[in-house]
């Protein structure tokens, strides 16, 4: 049995050579490679020997297991891991010497109670013959390991053992530091199992400012202090075997200008948002830190509360309000009694609103801290109790998104969703924020189905007696519609239909406005909650102005919208069509000029509302809605001159009454004593200034009159005044 001491860099070269040769199957190179391995092993066989760990009984020849001595097997005694991982691939081999061994096996990490006649397959590696040597390798963790080789030598079972050590250099020395006196830096090598080095090199910063400490000369914990230059300090551990420096660890780096405070690298909500799992790095084992929390108001103001002591890299928090967002920080008290805080880390809360058995809207908040843009965001969608096929997938979302719509649900499944943010901190380390898992059961209704579709409600363009309600989804199996007088909240059923629209004809168009709700039953037989209410535009007015109620959408169904534009239209009887007259964003419009210049006794108006709306679950679109119609009666128009001259010159000889939009009227003239001088109900008959007998002209002077009647629109009117007769 031969043991070999080997330097770290040479170990790597040999290991890689053997691994590479095991992968090659080129017969022409076997002879050359065999000579190379023989020379390397010969060169390293002159190193010093060392005492290994207790030998397993299986390594002893003559222990009753029926195996004879194989002879020497060769392995690298001391093996340093790579800097970035705590393991090492260990090669082992022995010469075939022309014996043509069969059933060659190697066993790694042989335990003390190992039985070669019933070995553990977990540690077994079949040997491969390369260039006259039997070789194998296996990745081992740090520590001492016995290696055993067995073979069949023409019917004789043979074996041999050796041991190796794997030295972990991927872990930095465990140190603590304090700067109670700003002029000095105090570093302590901790009494920690990870500080298994034989030598420490402290680089205090600057040229030639290094210090070497042999572990054999000190007792841990060991404290050293030096002047604080503000430079970064690093502590590197070295491993020494048989007087040789084999390899060094990654360094512990200390920045005296930065407090030695842990940082949180993982925040995950648990327990349906009522708890949290926090993981943190850069901590000192066994040291207690204060965990503080505050509700996240989003504006940077925090009200910190102490949750309790935490230690050793993780903490579970309970008693959170799942409707609130939270932020956390860790406080570290140094030897000087000064408290320093970690960077703040805030939660991301995920919610689900089911829009049907096949659709769910997921919404979340981006953590307010870290305030940087995340480098990655993922949404895990998992089918619960799934045993075959793809049970988890990741719908695409952008790092700036705060919501998504999943229309791919199957009512036979139950789903869970979980959101993960990944940020980079100032040192380039990953910071992970994970929401709680939200469960969606389309058929069981664990998340209520809330109708979030846009609904068009308005009078039909060519039917003044019918309101049409159209729901912006058509995948429901059944729709139930309800009506109420505007804003009275006294909804009652107006019908159930298979289509996504209904025409309401049981209305009084001009008595009131109307509001509507709907609910739908989906393909899984789940009935939604009632929708928010959608109301018509109700128009009213008089001869001076029109007024109408605003056209609005419930806030829950709209994510973005333009201002509402209203078009006032009147009906032109000459062309038998509606004519746009005014455009406005107000909810009133003066119409005096239209009424004054009307050639008809009635004018009919309506209002068209138009708005561009992007729905919560609906794409952007223009929505149109017509109000009820309003008929405005044009007031009767009577014009009477103030004087006339019945002198027979042919000009202004008769008192003429000019009438417009008057169906019937009576015109009466009185003398100063109230006696009737003239009376007629025929607008074509005019007073010529004669008395009531029509025989004698009345003298010049002022005479009272009264005209009364009914307009074409059926309105009663009456007008009185004075006429001046000039002779």
Secondary structure, 3 states (H helix, E strand, C coil): CCCECCCHHHHHHHHHHHHHHHHCCCHHHHHHHHHHHHHHHHHHCCCCCCCCCCCCHHHCCCCCCCCEECCCCEEECEEECCCCCCEEEEEEEEECCCCCCEEEEEECCCCCCCCHHHCCHHHEEECEEECCEEEEEEEEECEEEEEEEEEEECCEEEEEEEEEEEECCCCCCCEEEECCCCCEEEEEECCCCCCCCCEEEEECCCCCCEEEEEHHHCCCCEEEEEECCCCEEEEEEEEEECCEEEEECCCEEEECCCCCCCEEEEEEEECCCCEEEEEEECCCCCCCEEEEEEECCCCCCCCCEEEEEEECCEEEEECCCCCCCEEEEEEEECCCCCEEECCCEECCCEEEEEEECCEEEEEECCCCCCCCCCCEEEEEEEECCCCCCCCEECCCCCCCCCEEEECCCCCCCEEEEEEEEEEECCCCCEEEEECCCEEEECCCCCCCECCCCCEEEEEECCEEEEEEEEECCCCCCEEEEEEEECCCCCCEEEEEECCCEEEECCCCCCCCCEEEEEEEECCCCCECCCCCCEECCCEEECCCEEEECCCCCCHHHEEEECCCEEEEEEEECCCCEEEEEEEECCCEEECHHHHHCCCCCEEEEEEEEEEEEEECCCCCEEEEEECCCEEEECCCEEEECCEECCCCCCCCCCECEEEECEEEEEEEEECCCCCEEEEECCCCCCECCECCCCCCECCCEEEEEEEEEEECCCCEEEEEEEEEECC
